[in-house]
Amino acid sequence: MPFIRKINTSQRSFRVFRKKGLVAGCVAFLVGGGYLAREAYQTGGNLRLLFGSVHPQSTATKVGTDATTNYIYLPDATTGPVKDDDNSSLKWLPWRKSDKRLHWRLLKLAQSKDKQVRHVAIRALVELPGLQDADYQEIAQACDLQTAVGLARTRGVDLRFFLPPPPLPSEFTKNTVESDLRVLLASLPQSGVGLCLQYFTQNAVKPKYYQMDLDSGGEWCFGGEGLAEEVHQAGQHTRRVPAETVERFCLQALVSHSTVPSHRAAIVQKGGLQLLHRIRLRRAQNPEIQSLIGQILGNLSLEKEIHRHLLVSGWIGVLASWIKSPRIEVSLPASRTLANMDKDKILDVLYEDQVYLLFPQLREKNKQIHADIIFVHGLLGGAFKTWRQNDSKKLTSKENQSKKNSVKSSSDDTNAWRHKHVFHANFGLVDDAMNFIDYTQCWPKDWLAREFPHSRILAVDYVSHLSDWQAKCPLEKEKRSLLVRSEEILRNMTLAGVGERPLVWVCHSMGGLLVKQMLLMAAKSEDPSLKSIFKNTVGVVFYSVPHKGSDIASLKPSVQFLFLPSVEVQELKKNSPQLLKLHEDFTKLAEEKEIACLSFGETKKTRLGLRWSKVLVPLEGADPGFGQFFTVDASHLDTCKPESRDSPTYSLLVEFLHSHLPHTLLEQLFVEPVPSPKELETMVIMGLVQ
């Protein structure tokens, strides 16, 4: 019996051991299977990241549809907030929590509902050290629209944060650029638009296009007016025009079309963004072409429905590179486009056509705007050229090149130079070495912004001509008058939020007449937004403004018949009743409102060609009769171009602005501190920011 009981006990122990062994085996199988499933899931995701790059599908989608799947690698990451890596049902497992990476956490914070958190997270992401090419690619793939725009408007951003433009499908490249441009212009609406817009379009798409023989160097024959000299070939009366000239002429017509709100969606729908990419790649070294493209994009950015199409077609990275360009005709349109797309910008405003943001072009830490400074150029001027430093201080090409080489050689050993300041294969030339050169192409942007970091600096741009022979459009001359131009600029100023804070106008030549006309119109207006522009104007600065006209506009009838003076010149006749009445009304208004005034008058003659020189605005015409008046040893064109920061025309302006714009030192002391990028990184690591 004891023997039998012993056998039964051994059998029971064996059955218990076998049962425990089966349970342990099942647990090991489940755990091992879960681990293998996790590894397979992660491996598949990595393979999709590496090899699921660009789908070369047609990107000419209809405005308002979701076009993200044509370009963005991770569709779920572009349509909503970025999710953590631990988004599966195994989130609670220990190894899932160890897979979080800091840049993914920052990317999630960049899409937070809190505006301040978004700003600081994007700044921390830009300054995050140790990112590899694969990390940049992941971030670029997962960025939503506003994060990409925020990165593009952040100082020191690496261009690897942006996806390059996708390759164009074959249907976008089978025709020549010139042909596609003409087809695009011909497809846009022609009814219900101005006469000048019809004139531009008809000249651009005129049927007299003849492609020359191969020995003509690839030139085109164009039937438009004023583009080339006439030639005779094969018995045909045609005009020979380089392809680059045709592209520029068509782009100018497209700029005009993009100012019409109803045409913007049509331009995108008909493949305009892809066509602009082709032109950009073809004319990568032509800043004028790049400027025209930037102006078109700036007008398109006024429509929120088009913002996602600009992202999908790869324009965000291109604009981020252009905003670094030393050529202001390229950087200013790029900064305007990105500012219109940025919903987190300091001021929730829009910058219409012909209004450019000189400062702040980028997002600035703790930036608050307390005042506006607005620059208005004169006859034949422009926002891209009037406000440059005096040309006598411009470095020679040899000095220029040697200085660029010295800057480049001293920075070659840093990753920042290699990735931020050289030719970028996807976006183009990004050369910040020019920023270290003493000469500036825009002293309000480079000099004045340092003196007034809490002021917004704007520049108004418009086209003017001396003679109707030079006018791009001989029609609608009334639109070039002081009255009509003033109305248009005032309307654009209100959309830009001008009038919500103290402002000072800085104007040269005819620009001063426009400013006086605008202030008179604003003072009499019943519109509160216009009225506020007048009420918040605290000062005006005049550089060689012909308050009583100029002798240059007083031509003999015989000369006028040949010269055909433009509307602008005819309005500048010396002692004309209109100008005298304008000045009298403005003087009364300035004295009643106590608007401060600073004026400069020229003493040197201006060269007009053919050995003819003349003082365009005599001192008695440049002196408004109130405020401060100073004479300058300079010509008419150079009174607004200081040689250095010590020049009287600049130092007196700075002193004037300091005297009449609000001081912000005390206000800065009460600004709530914002955590630095390093502090935010620590908070993310410690789990303090969710």
C-alpha positions as CSV (number, residue, x, y, z in Angstrom):
1,M,0.0,0.0,0.0
2,P,2.8,2.5,0.8
3,F,4.3,1.7,-2.6
4,I,1.0,2.3,-4.4
5,R,0.5,5.6,-2.6
6,K,4.0,6.7,-3.6
7,I,3.3,6.0,-7.3
8,N,0.0,8.0,-7.2
9,T,1.8,10.9,-5.6
10,S,4.5,10.9,-8.4
11,Q,1.8,10.8,-11.1
12,R,-0.1,13.8,-9.5
13,S,3.2,15.8,-9.4
14,F,4.0,15.0,-13.0
15,R,0.5,16.1,-14.1
16,V,0.9,19.4,-12.1
17,F,4.4,20.0,-13.6
18,R,3.1,19.3,-17.1
19,K,0.2,21.7,-16.6
20,K,2.5,24.4,-15.4
21,G,4.8,23.8,-18.3
22,L,2.0,24.2,-20.8
23,V,0.9,27.4,-19.1
24,A,4.5,28.8,-19.2
25,G,4.9,27.8,-22.8
26,C,1.7,29.5,-23.8
27,V,2.8,32.7,-22.0
28,A,6.2,32.6,-23.7
29,F,4.5,32.1,-27.0
30,L,2.2,35.0,-26.6
31,V,4.9,37.3,-25.3
32,G,7.3,36.3,-28.1
33,G,4.5,36.6,-30.7
34,G,3.7,40.1,-29.4
35,Y,7.3,41.1,-29.6
36,L,7.7,39.8,-33.2
37,A,4.5,41.6,-34.2
38,R,5.8,44.8,-32.8
39,E,9.1,44.4,-34.7
40,A,7.3,43.6,-37.9
41,Y,5.0,46.7,-37.4
42,Q,7.9,49.0,-36.9
43,T,9.9,47.5,-39.7
44,G,7.0,48.0,-42.1
45,G,6.7,51.6,-41.0
46,N,10.4,52.3,-41.5
47,L,10.2,50.7,-45.0
48,R,7.3,53.0,-45.8
49,L,9.3,56.0,-44.6
50,L,12.3,55.1,-46.7
51,F,10.7,53.9,-49.9
52,G,7.2,55.5,-49.9
53,S,8.6,58.9,-51.0
54,V,6.9,60.7,-53.8
55,H,4.0,59.5,-55.8
56,P,4.3,61.1,-59.3
57,Q,0.6,61.7,-59.7
58,S,-1.0,64.7,-61.3
59,T,-0.9,67.6,-58.9
60,A,-3.2,69.9,-60.9
61,T,-6.1,69.2,-58.6
62,K,-9.2,71.3,-58.2
63,V,-9.1,74.0,-55.6
64,G,-10.9,72.9,-52.4
65,T,-10.2,69.2,-52.8
66,D,-7.7,67.3,-50.6
67,A,-4.5,67.1,-52.6
68,T,-2.3,65.9,-49.7
69,T,-2.1,62.3,-50.8
70,N,-0.4,63.3,-54.1
71,Y,2.6,64.6,-52.3
72,I,2.8,64.2,-48.5
73,Y,4.3,60.9,-47.5
74,L,2.2,60.4,-44.3
75,P,-1.4,61.4,-45.1
76,D,-2.6,60.9,-41.6
77,A,0.1,63.2,-40.3
78,T,-0.9,66.1,-42.5
79,T,-4.6,66.2,-42.0
80,G,-4.6,66.4,-38.2
81,P,-2.4,66.6,-35.1
82,V,0.7,64.4,-35.1
83,K,0.2,61.3,-33.0
84,D,2.9,59.6,-30.8
85,D,4.6,56.4,-31.9
86,D,2.7,54.5,-29.2
87,N,-0.7,54.8,-30.9
88,S,-1.5,51.0,-31.0
89,S,-3.4,48.9,-28.5
90,L,0.0,47.9,-27.0
91,K,0.6,51.4,-25.7
92,W,0.8,50.2,-22.1
93,L,3.8,47.9,-22.7
94,P,7.1,49.1,-21.3
95,W,9.1,48.9,-24.5
96,R,6.6,51.1,-26.2
97,K,7.3,54.1,-23.9
98,S,11.0,53.9,-24.5
99,D,10.6,54.6,-28.2
100,K,9.6,58.3,-28.0
101,R,11.9,60.8,-29.6
102,L,12.2,64.4,-28.7
103,H,11.6,65.9,-32.2
104,W,8.4,64.0,-32.5
105,R,7.2,65.4,-29.1
106,L,8.2,68.9,-30.3
107,L,6.3,68.3,-33.6
108,K,3.2,67.4,-31.6
109,L,3.6,70.5,-29.5
110,A,3.9,72.6,-32.7
111,Q,0.4,71.6,-33.5
112,S,-1.0,72.4,-30.0
113,K,-4.1,74.5,-29.6
114,D,-2.1,77.1,-27.6
115,K,-0.5,79.7,-29.9
116,Q,2.4,80.4,-27.5
117,V,3.2,76.7,-27.2
118,R,3.2,76.3,-31.0
119,H,5.7,79.2,-31.4
120,V,8.1,78.0,-28.7
121,A,7.9,74.4,-30.0
122,I,8.8,75.4,-33.5
123,R,11.7,77.5,-32.3
124,A,12.9,74.6,-30.2
125,L,12.6,72.3,-33.2
126,V,14.7,74.6,-35.3
127,E,17.4,74.8,-32.6
128,L,17.3,71.1,-31.7
129,P,20.9,69.8,-32.0
130,G,21.9,66.4,-33.4
131,L,19.2,65.9,-36.0
132,Q,20.2,63.6,-38.9
133,D,19.1,63.7,-42.5
134,A,16.6,60.9,-41.7
135,D,15.1,63.0,-38.8
136,Y,14.7,66.0,-41.1
137,Q,13.0,63.8,-43.7
138,E,10.6,62.4,-41.1
139,I,9.7,65.9,-39.9
140,A,9.2,67.2,-43.4
141,Q,6.9,64.3,-44.2
142,A,4.8,64.7,-41.1
143,C,4.5,68.6,-41.1
144,D,1.1,70.0,-41.5
145,L,0.6,73.3,-43.3
146,Q,0.9,75.7,-40.4
147,T,4.0,73.9,-38.9
148,A,5.7,74.1,-42.3
149,V,4.9,77.8,-42.6
150,G,6.0,78.5,-39.1
151,L,9.4,76.7,-39.8
152,A,9.8,78.7,-43.0
153,R,9.3,82.0,-41.0
154,T,11.7,81.0,-38.2
155,R,15.2,82.5,-38.2
156,G,18.0,80.0,-38.9
157,V,15.8,77.2,-40.2
158,D,17.5,74.4,-42.0
159,L,16.1,73.8,-45.5
160,R,16.1,70.1,-44.9
161,F,12.9,70.6,-42.8
162,F,11.0,71.0,-46.1
163,L,10.1,68.5,-48.8
164,P,11.5,69.3,-52.2
165,P,9.0,70.0,-55.0
166,P,7.6,66.8,-56.4
167,P,8.6,65.6,-59.9
168,L,6.3,66.9,-62.5
169,P,4.2,64.4,-64.5
170,S,4.8,64.0,-68.1
171,E,1.7,65.9,-69.1
172,F,3.2,69.1,-67.5
173,T,6.4,68.9,-69.5
174,K,5.5,67.7,-73.0
175,N,4.9,71.3,-74.2
176,T,7.3,74.3,-74.1
177,V,7.0,76.7,-71.2
178,E,6.1,79.6,-73.6
179,S,3.2,77.5,-75.1
180,D,1.9,76.5,-71.7
181,L,2.0,80.1,-70.5
182,R,0.0,81.3,-73.4
183,V,-2.5,78.5,-73.0
184,L,-2.9,79.4,-69.3
185,L,-3.4,83.1,-70.0
186,A,-5.9,82.3,-72.8
187,S,-7.9,80.1,-70.5
188,L,-8.5,82.7,-67.9
189,P,-11.7,84.8,-68.0
190,Q,-11.4,87.9,-70.2
191,S,-14.8,89.4,-69.4
192,G,-15.5,91.7,-66.5
193,V,-11.9,92.7,-66.1
194,G,-10.1,96.0,-66.7
195,L,-9.0,97.2,-70.1
196,C,-5.3,97.0,-69.1
197,L,-5.7,93.4,-68.0
198,Q,-7.3,92.6,-71.4
199,Y,-4.5,94.5,-73.1
200,F,-1.8,92.5,-71.3
201,T,-3.4,89.2,-72.0
202,Q,-4.1,89.9,-75.7
203,N,-0.5,90.9,-76.3
204,A,0.8,87.9,-74.5
205,V,-1.4,85.3,-76.4
206,K,-1.4,87.1,-79.7
207,P,-1.4,84.4,-82.5
208,K,1.7,85.8,-84.3
209,Y,4.1,83.4,-82.7
210,Y,6.6,81.8,-85.0
211,Q,9.4,79.5,-83.9
212,M,12.5,80.4,-85.6
213,D,14.9,78.0,-87.2
214,L,17.5,76.2,-85.0
215,D,20.2,78.6,-86.1
216,S,18.3,81.5,-84.6
217,G,19.4,80.5,-81.1
218,G,16.0,79.3,-79.9
219,E,14.4,82.7,-80.2
220,W,10.8,83.3,-80.7
221,C,8.9,85.7,-83.0
222,F,6.3,87.6,-81.0
223,G,3.5,89.8,-82.3
224,G,3.1,92.0,-79.3
225,E,4.0,95.6,-79.1
226,G,7.3,97.1,-77.9
227,L,9.2,93.8,-77.3
228,A,11.8,93.6,-80.1
229,E,12.9,95.1,-83.3
230,E,11.2,94.0,-86.5
231,V,12.9,91.4,-88.7
232,H,12.1,89.8,-92.1
233,Q,12.5,86.1,-92.5
234,A,11.1,83.9,-95.2
235,G,8.9,86.7,-96.5
236,Q,7.1,87.1,-93.2
237,H,6.9,90.3,-91.2
238,T,7.6,89.2,-87.6
239,R,9.4,90.2,-84.4
240,R,12.3,88.2,-83.0
241,V,12.2,87.9,-79.2
242,P,14.2,85.8,-76.8
243,A,12.3,83.1,-75.0
244,E,13.2,84.7,-71.6
245,T,11.6,88.0,-72.7
246,V,8.4,86.2,-73.7
247,E,8.3,84.4,-70.3
248,R,8.8,87.7,-68.5
249,F,6.0,89.4,-70.5
250,C,3.6,86.5,-69.9
251,L,4.4,86.5,-66.2
252,Q,3.7,90.2,-66.0
253,A,0.2,89.5,-67.5
254,L,-0.2,86.6,-65.0
255,V,0.7,89.0,-62.1
256,S,-2.2,91.2,-63.3
257,H,-4.6,88.2,-63.4
258,S,-3.6,87.1,-59.9
259,T,-4.8,90.4,-58.5
260,V,-8.3,89.5,-59.5
261,P,-9.8,87.3,-56.7
262,S,-11.9,85.2,-59.0
263,H,-8.9,84.3,-61.2
264,R,-6.7,82.9,-58.5
265,A,-8.5,79.6,-58.1
266,A,-8.5,79.2,-61.9
267,I,-4.7,79.7,-62.1
268,V,-4.2,76.9,-59.5
269,Q,-6.7,74.6,-61.1
270,K,-5.2,74.9,-64.5
271,G,-1.7,73.9,-63.3
272,G,-0.3,77.3,-62.8
273,L,1.8,76.3,-59.7
274,Q,3.5,73.5,-61.6
275,L,4.2,75.8,-64.5
276,L,5.8,78.3,-62.2
277,H,8.1,75.6,-60.9
278,R,9.2,74.9,-64.5
279,I,10.0,78.5,-65.0
280,R,11.8,78.8,-61.7
281,L,14.1,75.9,-62.5
282,R,14.7,77.2,-66.0
283,R,15.5,80.8,-64.9
284,A,17.2,79.9,-61.6
285,Q,19.7,82.8,-62.0
286,N,17.3,85.5,-63.0
287,P,16.1,87.5,-60.0
288,E,13.6,89.4,-62.1
289,I,11.8,86.2,-63.1
290,Q,11.9,85.0,-59.5
291,S,10.4,88.3,-58.3
292,L,7.5,88.0,-60.7
293,I,6.8,84.5,-59.6
294,G,7.0,85.6,-56.0
295,Q,4.5,88.4,-56.7
296,I,2.1,85.9,-58.3
297,L,2.4,83.5,-55.3
298,G,1.9,86.5,-52.9
299,N,-1.4,87.3,-54.6
300,L,-2.5,83.7,-54.6
301,S,-1.7,83.4,-50.9
302,L,-4.6,85.9,-50.2
303,E,-7.0,83.0,-50.7
304,K,-6.9,80.5,-47.8
305,E,-8.2,77.7,-50.0
306,I,-4.9,77.9,-52.0
307,H,-2.6,77.6,-49.0
308,R,-2.6,73.8,-49.0
309,H,-1.9,73.6,-52.7
310,L,1.2,75.8,-52.2
311,L,2.3,73.2,-49.5
312,V,1.5,70.2,-51.7
313,S,3.3,71.6,-54.7
314,G,6.5,72.2,-52.7
315,W,6.5,76.0,-52.7
316,I,7.0,76.4,-48.9
317,G,10.7,75.2,-49.1
318,V,11.3,77.4,-52.1
319,L,9.9,80.4,-50.3
320,A,12.0,79.6,-47.2
321,S,15.1,79.7,-49.4
322,W,14.1,82.9,-51.3
323,I,13.4,84.8,-48.0
324,K,17.1,84.4,-47.3
325,S,18.1,85.9,-50.6
326,P,20.3,89.0,-50.6
327,R,18.2,90.3,-53.5
328,I,15.2,92.2,-52.0
329,E,13.2,91.8,-55.2
330,V,13.2,88.1,-54.4
331,S,13.1,88.1,-50.6
332,L,10.3,90.7,-50.2
333,P,7.6,88.8,-52.3
334,A,8.6,85.6,-50.5
335,S,8.2,87.1,-47.1
336,R,4.8,88.6,-48.1
337,T,3.6,85.2,-49.3
338,L,4.6,83.4,-46.1
339,A,3.2,86.1,-43.9
340,N,-0.2,85.8,-45.6
341,M,-0.1,82.1,-45.1
342,D,0.9,82.3,-41.4
343,K,-2.2,82.2,-39.2
344,D,0.1,82.6,-36.1
345,K,1.7,85.8,-37.3
346,I,2.0,88.7,-34.8
347,L,-0.8,90.7,-36.5
348,D,-3.8,88.9,-38.1
349,V,-3.8,90.9,-41.3
350,L,-3.3,90.4,-45.0
351,Y,-0.7,92.1,-47.3
352,E,-2.3,92.9,-50.6
353,D,-0.6,93.5,-53.9
354,Q,1.9,96.3,-53.8
355,V,2.3,96.2,-50.0
356,Y,5.5,94.6,-48.7
357,L,6.6,93.7,-45.2
358,L,10.1,94.9,-44.6
359,F,10.1,94.1,-40.9
360,P,9.5,91.7,-39.2
361,Q,9.9,89.3,-42.1
362,L,10.3,86.4,-39.7
363,R,8.8,85.3,-36.4
364,E,10.5,87.0,-33.6
365,K,10.6,85.9,-29.9
366,N,8.3,88.0,-27.6
367,K,7.7,90.4,-30.5
368,Q,5.0,93.0,-29.9
369,I,4.2,95.7,-32.5
370,H,3.6,99.1,-31.0
371,A,3.9,101.4,-34.1
372,D,4.0,101.4,-37.9
373,I,6.5,103.1,-40.2
374,I,5.4,103.2,-43.9
375,F,7.7,104.0,-46.8
376,V,6.2,105.4,-50.1
377,H,8.5,105.9,-53.1
378,G,8.2,108.5,-55.8
379,L,8.1,108.8,-59.6
380,L,10.0,106.0,-61.4
381,G,10.9,104.5,-58.0
382,G,10.0,101.2,-56.4
383,A,10.0,99.3,-53.1
384,F,12.9,97.2,-54.4
385,K,15.2,100.1,-55.4
386,T,14.3,103.5,-53.9
387,W,15.4,102.8,-50.3
388,R,18.9,101.4,-50.9
389,Q,22.1,102.8,-49.6
390,N,23.9,105.5,-51.6
391,D,25.5,103.8,-54.6
392,S,28.9,105.5,-53.9
393,K,29.3,103.2,-50.9
394,K,28.7,100.0,-52.9
395,L,31.6,97.7,-52.8
396,T,33.4,97.0,-56.1
397,S,33.0,93.6,-57.5
398,K,36.6,92.6,-56.5
399,E,36.1,93.7,-52.9
400,N,32.7,92.1,-52.9
401,Q,34.0,88.8,-54.0
402,S,37.0,88.8,-51.6
403,K,34.7,89.6,-48.7
404,K,32.3,86.8,-49.6
405,N,35.2,84.4,-49.9
406,S,36.6,85.3,-46.5
407,V,33.2,84.8,-44.9
408,K,32.7,81.5,-46.6
409,S,36.2,80.2,-45.8
410,S,35.8,81.1,-42.1
411,S,32.5,79.2,-42.0
412,D,33.4,76.1,-44.0
413,D,34.1,74.0,-40.9
414,T,30.6,74.4,-39.5
415,N,27.5,72.4,-40.3
416,A,25.4,75.6,-40.3
417,W,27.3,76.9,-43.3
418,R,27.1,73.6,-45.2
419,H,23.4,73.3,-44.7
420,K,22.1,76.9,-44.6
421,H,24.2,79.1,-46.7
422,V,25.2,77.4,-49.9
423,F,23.6,76.3,-53.1
424,H,20.7,73.9,-52.2
425,A,19.9,71.4,-54.9
426,N,16.2,71.4,-54.3
427,F,15.5,75.1,-53.7
428,G,18.2,77.2,-55.3
429,L,20.9,79.6,-54.2
430,V,20.9,80.6,-50.6
431,D,23.9,82.8,-49.9
432,D,23.8,84.6,-46.6
433,A,27.3,85.8,-47.0
434,M,26.0,88.9,-48.7
435,N,24.3,89.8,-45.5
436,F,27.7,90.5,-44.0
437,I,28.6,93.1,-46.6
438,D,28.3,96.7,-45.4
439,Y,26.3,97.8,-48.4
440,T,22.5,97.4,-48.0
441,Q,19.9,97.3,-50.7
442,C,17.2,98.3,-48.2
443,W,18.3,100.4,-45.3
444,P,14.8,100.5,-43.6
445,K,14.9,96.7,-43.4
446,D,18.6,96.4,-42.3
447,W,19.2,99.6,-40.3
448,L,15.9,101.0,-39.1
449,A,14.7,97.6,-37.8
450,R,17.5,97.5,-35.3
451,E,16.6,101.0,-34.0
452,F,12.9,100.2,-33.7
453,P,12.5,96.4,-33.0
454,H,8.9,96.8,-31.8
455,S,7.8,98.7,-35.0
456,R,6.4,97.2,-38.2
457,I,8.0,98.6,-41.3
458,L,6.0,98.5,-44.6
459,A,6.8,99.6,-48.1
460,V,4.3,100.6,-50.8
461,D,5.1,99.8,-54.4
462,Y,3.4,101.1,-57.5
463,V,4.3,101.6,-61.2
464,S,4.9,105.0,-62.7
465,H,6.3,106.5,-65.9
466,L,7.7,109.7,-67.2
467,S,6.1,109.3,-70.7
468,D,3.2,107.4,-72.1
469,W,5.7,106.0,-74.6
470,Q,7.0,103.9,-71.6
471,A,3.7,102.9,-70.2
472,K,3.0,99.2,-70.2
473,C,-0.6,99.9,-70.8
474,P,-1.8,103.1,-72.7
475,L,-5.3,102.6,-71.4
476,E,-7.0,103.5,-68.1
477,K,-4.8,106.5,-67.6
478,E,-7.2,107.8,-64.9
479,K,-6.1,104.9,-62.6
480,R,-2.6,106.5,-62.5
481,S,-3.8,109.8,-61.0
482,L,-3.1,110.9,-57.5
483,L,-6.7,110.5,-56.4
484,V,-7.3,107.0,-57.7
485,R,-3.9,105.8,-56.6
486,S,-4.5,107.2,-53.1
487,E,-7.8,105.4,-52.8
488,E,-6.2,102.1,-53.8
489,I,-3.3,102.4,-51.4
490,L,-5.6,103.4,-48.5
491,R,-7.7,100.3,-49.1
492,N,-4.6,98.1,-49.0
493,M,-3.5,99.8,-45.9
494,T,-6.7,99.0,-44.0
495,L,-6.4,95.3,-44.9
496,A,-2.8,95.4,-43.5
497,G,-4.1,96.8,-40.2
498,V,-2.6,100.2,-40.6
499,G,-4.4,102.7,-38.3
500,E,-4.6,100.4,-35.3
501,R,-1.4,101.9,-33.7
502,P,0.6,105.1,-34.1
503,L,2.3,105.5,-37.5
504,V,4.7,107.7,-39.3
505,W,4.9,108.1,-43.1
506,V,8.3,108.3,-44.9
507,C,8.0,109.4,-48.5
508,H,10.2,110.5,-51.4
509,S,9.2,112.9,-54.2
510,M,5.7,112.1,-55.6
511,G,5.2,109.7,-52.7
512,G,4.7,112.7,-50.5
513,L,1.9,114.0,-52.6
514,L,0.2,110.6,-52.4
515,V,0.6,110.6,-48.6
516,K,-1.0,114.1,-48.3
517,Q,-3.9,113.1,-50.5
518,M,-4.4,109.9,-48.5
519,L,-4.5,111.7,-45.2
520,L,-7.0,114.3,-46.5
521,M,-9.2,111.5,-47.8
522,A,-8.9,109.5,-44.5
523,A,-9.8,112.6,-42.5
524,K,-13.0,113.2,-44.5
525,S,-14.0,109.5,-44.7
526,E,-17.0,108.0,-42.8
527,D,-15.3,104.6,-42.7
528,P,-13.9,104.0,-39.2
529,S,-10.9,102.1,-40.5
530,L,-9.9,104.9,-42.8
531,K,-10.6,107.5,-40.1
532,S,-8.2,105.7,-37.7
533,I,-5.4,106.0,-40.2
534,F,-5.7,109.8,-40.0
535,K,-6.2,109.8,-36.2
536,N,-3.1,107.6,-35.6
537,T,-0.7,109.5,-37.9
538,V,1.8,111.2,-35.6
539,G,4.4,112.3,-38.2
540,V,5.4,112.6,-41.8
541,V,8.9,112.7,-43.3
542,F,9.4,114.3,-46.7
543,Y,12.4,113.6,-48.9
544,S,12.5,116.2,-51.8
545,V,8.8,116.3,-52.2
546,P,7.5,118.8,-54.8
547,H,4.8,120.4,-52.7
548,K,4.3,123.1,-55.4
549,G,5.3,121.1,-58.4
550,S,8.4,121.0,-60.5
551,D,9.9,122.7,-63.5
552,I,10.6,119.4,-65.1
553,A,6.9,118.9,-65.7
554,S,6.4,122.3,-67.3
555,L,7.1,121.5,-71.0
556,K,6.5,123.5,-74.1
557,P,3.5,122.3,-76.2
558,S,5.8,121.2,-79.0
559,V,7.9,119.2,-76.6
560,Q,4.8,117.7,-75.0
561,F,3.6,116.5,-78.4
562,L,6.8,114.5,-78.9
563,F,7.5,113.5,-75.3
564,L,3.9,112.6,-74.4
565,P,4.2,113.2,-70.6
566,S,2.4,110.7,-68.4
567,V,-0.5,111.5,-66.1
568,E,1.9,111.5,-63.2
569,V,4.2,114.1,-64.8
570,Q,1.2,116.3,-65.9
571,E,0.0,116.5,-62.3
572,L,3.5,117.7,-61.2
573,K,3.4,121.0,-63.1
574,K,4.8,123.8,-61.1
575,N,2.3,125.9,-59.2
576,S,-0.6,123.9,-60.6
577,P,-3.9,124.8,-58.9
578,Q,-4.5,121.2,-57.8
579,L,-1.1,120.9,-56.0
580,L,-1.5,124.3,-54.4
581,K,-4.9,123.4,-53.1
582,L,-3.7,120.0,-51.9
583,H,-0.8,121.6,-50.0
584,E,-3.0,124.3,-48.5
585,D,-5.6,121.8,-47.2
586,F,-2.9,119.5,-45.8
587,T,-1.1,122.3,-44.0
588,K,-4.3,123.2,-42.2
589,L,-5.0,119.6,-41.4
590,A,-1.4,119.0,-40.1
591,E,-1.6,122.1,-37.9
592,E,-5.0,121.2,-36.5
593,K,-4.0,117.5,-35.8
594,E,-0.5,118.6,-34.7
595,I,1.1,116.2,-37.1
596,A,4.9,116.5,-36.8
597,C,6.8,117.1,-40.0
598,L,10.5,116.6,-41.0
599,S,11.6,117.6,-44.5
600,F,14.7,117.4,-46.6
601,G,15.6,119.5,-49.7
602,E,18.2,118.8,-52.4
603,T,21.0,121.2,-53.4
604,K,22.7,119.2,-56.2
605,K,21.6,118.8,-59.8
606,T,20.4,115.5,-61.1
607,R,21.7,114.1,-64.3
608,L,19.0,113.6,-66.9
609,G,21.1,112.5,-69.8
610,L,22.4,114.2,-72.9
611,R,24.7,116.3,-70.7
612,W,21.6,117.9,-69.1
613,S,21.3,118.2,-65.4
614,K,18.9,120.1,-63.2
615,V,17.7,120.6,-59.6
616,L,14.3,118.9,-59.9
617,V,12.8,120.2,-56.7
618,P,14.0,123.7,-55.7
619,L,14.3,124.4,-52.0
620,E,11.3,126.7,-52.0
621,G,9.2,123.9,-53.4
622,A,10.6,121.2,-51.0
623,D,10.0,123.3,-47.9
624,P,6.4,122.7,-46.7
625,G,6.4,125.8,-44.6
626,F,6.0,124.0,-41.2
627,G,7.9,121.6,-39.2
628,Q,11.7,121.0,-39.5
629,F,13.4,121.6,-42.8
630,F,17.0,120.6,-43.7
631,T,19.0,121.0,-46.9
632,V,21.1,118.1,-48.1
633,D,24.2,118.1,-50.2
634,A,22.7,115.5,-52.6
635,S,20.7,115.2,-55.8
636,H,17.0,114.5,-56.0
637,L,17.5,110.7,-56.3
638,D,20.1,110.5,-53.4
639,T,18.3,112.5,-50.7
640,C,16.6,109.3,-49.6
641,K,19.8,107.2,-50.0
642,P,22.1,107.8,-46.9
643,E,25.7,106.9,-47.3
644,S,25.9,105.5,-43.8
645,R,24.1,105.5,-40.4
646,D,25.9,108.7,-39.6
647,S,24.4,110.6,-42.6
648,P,22.1,113.4,-41.6
649,T,19.3,112.1,-43.7
650,Y,19.3,108.9,-41.6
651,S,20.3,110.2,-38.2
652,L,17.7,113.0,-38.2
653,L,15.1,110.5,-39.2
654,V,16.0,108.2,-36.3
655,E,15.9,111.1,-33.9
656,F,12.5,112.2,-35.3
657,L,11.0,108.7,-34.9
658,H,12.3,108.3,-31.4
659,S,10.6,111.6,-30.5
660,H,7.2,110.7,-31.8
661,L,6.8,106.9,-31.7
662,P,5.9,105.3,-28.3
663,H,8.7,103.9,-26.2
664,T,8.4,100.3,-25.2
665,L,11.0,99.8,-22.5
666,L,8.6,99.9,-19.6
667,E,6.1,97.7,-21.5
668,Q,8.7,95.1,-22.1
669,L,9.3,94.8,-18.3
670,F,5.7,93.6,-17.8
671,V,5.7,91.0,-20.6
672,E,5.1,87.5,-19.2
673,P,8.3,85.5,-19.7
674,V,8.2,82.7,-22.3
675,P,10.2,79.5,-21.7
676,S,13.3,79.3,-23.8
677,P,13.8,76.4,-26.3
678,K,16.2,74.7,-23.9
679,E,13.7,75.1,-21.1
680,L,11.0,73.7,-23.3
681,E,13.1,70.7,-24.2
682,T,13.6,69.9,-20.5
683,M,9.9,70.3,-19.9
684,V,9.2,67.8,-22.7
685,I,11.7,65.3,-21.4
686,M,10.3,65.6,-17.8
687,G,6.8,65.2,-19.1
688,L,5.7,68.6,-17.8
689,V,4.1,69.6,-21.2
690,Q,1.4,67.3,-22.5
